[in-house]
Amino acid sequence: MGRVQKGCRDCRRQGEKLFLKGEKCTSAKCVILKRKNPPGQHGASITRPTEYARRLKEKQKARSIYDLSERQFRKYFEMASKSVGVTGQVLLELLELRLDNIVYRLGFSSSRTAARQLVLHGHATVNGKKVNIPSYSVKINDVIKLKEKAFQRAAEKLKDYTPPAWLALSESDGRVVRRPTREDTERLIQESLIVEYYSR
C-alpha cells in the first residue's frame, strides 16, 4: 500500500485533515474535500461511537500523525506513564522530540513521512554526527542539520517559515532551545482519550 493512499485513508477514517501529505493537504487535491466519508464498503453508514471507539480512534489518529506502529506507540506510552508529570502531556513531548518530527517541525520537509526518509537515508546530523535513526530523542541545545543538497531543496520554503517557539532556525541549521510544552505540541490530539484507552 502506497504512503499517499494510506495518508489520505487515515484522514478519511478520522473525518478530519491530519496533514500527513504536506502541501497536498492544503491544496484542492486534498482527498477529504471530495470524499469525507470513511473508507471501505460501509464507510457512509452513520453509527454513534462508543466511548471505547472514541478512545481507540484518538489513539489511531495520534499513531497516524506521528507515523508509528502500534508497538512503537505503546512503547512511548509506557515511557510516559513511568515519567514524572502528566502522562498524556509527557507522551506528546516524547513524540515531539523524535528526530524525524524535529526535522519536520524545522521546515526541512513537508511531512513527517518525508522527514523520516531524510533521516533514514543519512541526510541528517545531530551536533555534527550523522544520525539515521528516526526515533532518536533530541535534547536541549542539540543542533540539527541536513546535508547541503537536502538543505538546498528546503531552503526556498524556509524563507517564509517560522518554526515552533521551542525550536530555533538559522540560515543553515536548527536547534532545540527548550522542551516543548502542551501548547507547542500537536493540537489535533486529545491525549486524555489515549491515556484512558491504555488505562482501561
C-alpha positions in Angstrom: 0.0 0.0 0.0 1.4 3.4 -1.0 2.0 6.0 1.6 -0.1 8.6 -0.4 -3.1 6.2 -0.3 -2.5 5.4 3.3 -2.2 9.0 4.4 -5.4 10.0 2.7 -7.3 7.0 4.0 -6.2 7.9 7.5 -7.7 11.4 7.2 -10.9 10.0 5.8 -11.1 7.4 8.6 -10.7 10.2 11.2 -13.1 12.5 9.4 -10.6 15.4 9.5 -7.4 16.6 8.0 -4.3 15.2 9.7 -1.9 17.0 7.3 0.0 13.8 6.6 0.9 14.6 3.0 2.4 18.1 3.2 1.4 20.5 0.5 -1.3 18.2 -0.9 -3.3 18.6 2.3 -3.5 22.4 1.9 -4.4 22.2 -1.8 -7.6 21.5 -3.8 -6.2 18.0 -4.3 -6.9 17.0 -0.7 -9.0 13.9 -0.8 -11.1 14.7 2.2 -12.5 17.7 0.5 -14.1 15.3 -2.1 -14.7 12.2 0.0 -15.5 12.9 3.6 -16.9 9.5 4.4 -14.7 6.9 5.9 -13.0 4.4 3.5 -14.5 0.9 3.0 -17.7 -0.7 1.9 -19.7 0.6 4.9 -17.9 3.9 5.2 -21.0 6.0 4.6 -23.1 4.4 7.3 -23.7 6.6 10.4 -23.2 5.0 13.8 -22.9 6.5 17.2 -19.4 5.7 18.5 -19.0 4.1 21.9 -16.6 5.5 24.5 -14.1 2.7 23.6 -14.4 3.6 19.9 -13.7 7.3 20.6 -10.6 6.4 22.6 -9.4 3.9 20.0 -9.9 6.4 17.3 -7.9 9.1 19.1 -5.0 6.6 19.6 -5.1 5.7 16.0 -5.2 9.3 15.0 -2.0 10.0 17.0 -0.3 7.0 15.5 -1.1 8.2 12.0 0.0 11.8 12.7 3.4 10.6 14.0 3.6 7.7 11.6 4.2 5.0 14.2 3.4 1.3 14.6 1.3 0.1 17.5 4.4 -1.4 19.1 6.3 1.9 18.8 3.4 3.9 20.1 2.7 1.7 23.1 6.4 1.9 24.0 6.2 5.7 24.1 3.1 5.5 26.3 4.8 3.1 28.7 7.8 5.5 28.9 5.4 8.4 29.6 3.4 6.6 32.2 6.7 5.9 34.2 7.9 9.5 33.9 7.2 12.4 36.3 4.4 14.6 35.1 1.0 14.3 33.4 1.2 11.1 31.3 -0.6 12.5 28.2 1.5 15.6 28.0 4.7 13.7 28.6 3.7 11.3 25.8 3.3 14.2 23.3 6.5 15.7 24.5 8.4 12.4 23.8 6.8 12.2 20.3 7.8 15.8 19.5 11.4 15.2 20.5 11.9 12.4 17.9 14.5 13.4 15.3 12.1 12.8 12.3 9.5 15.1 13.9 12.0 17.8 14.6 13.3 17.7 11.0 9.6 18.2 10.0 9.0 20.9 12.6 12.0 22.9 11.5 10.5 23.0 8.0 13.2 20.8 6.4 10.5 18.6 5.0 6.8 18.9 4.0 5.6 16.0 6.1 6.8 13.6 8.9 7.0 10.8 6.4 9.3 12.8 4.2 11.3 13.7 7.3 11.7 10.1 8.2 13.1 9.3 4.8 15.6 12.1 5.1 16.8 10.7 8.4 16.8 7.0 7.2 18.9 7.9 4.2 21.5 9.6 6.3 20.8 13.2 5.3 20.5 14.5 8.9 23.2 15.2 11.5 22.9 16.0 15.3 25.7 18.0 16.7 27.8 17.3 13.6 27.3 13.5 13.7 25.2 11.6 11.2 22.1 10.0 12.8 19.9 7.7 10.7 17.5 6.7 13.4 14.1 8.5 13.1 13.2 7.7 16.8 16.5 9.3 18.1 15.5 11.5 21.0 16.9 15.0 20.6 17.9 17.0 23.6 18.0 20.7 24.5 20.8 22.6 22.7 21.2 19.8 20.1 21.9 21.2 16.6 20.1 19.5 13.7 21.5 20.0 10.2 20.8 18.5 6.8 23.4 17.6 4.1 23.9 20.5 1.7 21.9 19.1 -1.2 18.9 18.1 1.1 19.0 21.5 2.8 19.1 23.4 -0.6 15.8 21.7 -1.6 14.2 23.1 1.5 15.9 26.5 1.6 13.5 28.4 -0.6 10.4 27.5 1.6 12.3 28.2 4.8 12.5 31.9 3.9 8.8 32.3 4.9 8.7 29.6 7.6 8.6 30.2 11.3 9.3 27.2 13.5 7.6 26.5 16.8 8.8 28.6 19.8 10.8 25.7 21.3 13.0 25.4 18.2 15.4 28.0 16.6 16.1 28.1 12.9 19.2 29.7 11.4 20.4 30.0 7.8 22.0 26.5 7.8 20.6 24.5 10.8 18.1 24.2 13.6 18.4 23.9 17.3 16.2 22.7 20.3 16.1 25.7 22.7 13.7 24.1 25.3 11.4 21.2 25.8 8.0 21.5 24.1 5.0 22.4 26.3 1.5 21.2 25.6 0.8 24.4 23.7 3.7 23.5 21.4 2.6 20.0 20.6 0.1 18.5 18.2 -3.3 20.2 18.9 -5.3 17.8 16.8 -4.8 15.2 19.5 -6.8 14.8 22.7 -4.2 13.0 24.8 -6.6 12.3 27.7 -8.5 9.9 25.5 -5.3 8.0 24.7 -4.5 7.7 28.4 -8.0 6.4 29.0 -7.6 3.9 26.2 -4.4 2.3 27.6 -5.7 2.5 31.2 -8.9 0.6 30.6 
